[in-house]
Structures are given as C-alpha cells and as structure tokens.
Amino acid sequence: MNNKHWSKMEMLHETVKNQNISIKGTHSYYSDAYDNGFERSVVRYLHGDEQTCHREPRWEIDKLYIGDYVCIGAEAVILMGGNHTHRADWFSLYPFMDKIDEAYQSKGDTHLGDGCWIGMRAMIMPGVTVGEGAIVAANSVVTKDVEPYAIAGGSPAKTIRTRFAPDTIKRLLALKIYDWPESKFDALKDLICSDDIEALEKAHALFEQR
C-alpha cells in the first residue's frame, strides 16, 4: 500500500489472467490507487474468478469484454456472473441453495466499448454495454446501456448529454478509429485529439491512399 499513488496505472493486458475477461489491445488501464487491483477489487465474480475457477460452474459464466483505450477510474465496480440469484418476481428474494438453479437469471455479457471512460467509484451492473467513447460519471450506477459518445451519470445513470452532435457521432463510428493499426493511429493522433471531424476524415482518406 505504501507504493500506491494516483499517478500509477495498471495496464490491463499485462495483469488480467481471468479467462472470462477479454482485453482488446494494449492501452486500456485501471487507476489502481489504494486498492488491490483490477481483478481483486473491481470485477466482482461470485462464480468465475480465481477463488472459484476450480469449481464446476452451475451455469454459463458471463463474460466481460473491454475495448482498447478504455480508462477505468479508481474503485470502480463491475458486477459480473453468479450474482443474479435474487428473483424480484418471486415472493422471496432469498437465494435458497435448493432453488439456486431456478433462481439464477443470466444478464448476459458486459461490454466496455473502445475509448470509454468509467469514472471513479462508478458501478457497472451485469449485462450492460457502455458504448465507444462514452463517459460514466463518478459514483454512478449503470443499469442500462450507454450510447456511444454519451455522458451518463446518476443512480440509476441516465444520459446527461452527448459529447458531440449526432452527425459527428455517426461519422466517428464509421471511421472505426479504435480498429486502426498502431501506425495509423499514431500518425493521426493530433486530429484524434481534436474536435475537427472533417479534418480527421480527410486525413483518414489520404492515409488510406498511401
């Protein structure tokens, strides 16, 4: 703990071992200040983590897919497989072990899209998709999908606004910038770090003509 500091980041492709977690690329990180790291503190598997991986699962384990250039703030929580045994449509919410297979309701896989930013202490509920370039505000509880390039906040999180105009978002998604090879991404980084969509599209077209 003495070596923990806000400036330190855990690069997920270097540390994640859980086969239920898929990491795209080599740029996504977790700001692991003052906790036990991404797999121990952020991803909450009732079944499917290092403590339970030796057991035969009672059901198919939900997967977590993390895109490239994803930023995850300190003390975020991503709730995952096995935690869905409290049936709101039953009189009793209690997870009785002799009823556990009937009680379990899969929420599906969870997706954090390329270039999204999960704020400090935000909670991502099971089966949610956070779109490309979206922002989840600190301390938010995300229970529904967040659209690409939207800013969502609150509990439950709702869209506050979009980062760009709808036409710009459509054009950004069409460019698929997070699927570009490293050389192209680096060459056009100055325009990626701007808000000039026309210049980015033009540079993309010129690069493809080379």
Secondary structure, 3 states (H helix, E strand, C coil): CCCCCCCCCEEHHHHCCCCCEEECCCCCEECCCCCCCHHHHHEECCCCCCCCCCCCCCCCCCCEEECCCCEECCCCEEECCCCCCCCCCCCCCCCCHHHHHHHCCCCCCEEECCCCEECCCCEECCCCEECCCCEECCCCEECCCECCCEEEEECCEEEEEECCCHHHHHHHHHHCHHHCCHHHHHHCHHHHCCCCHHHHHHHHHHHHHC
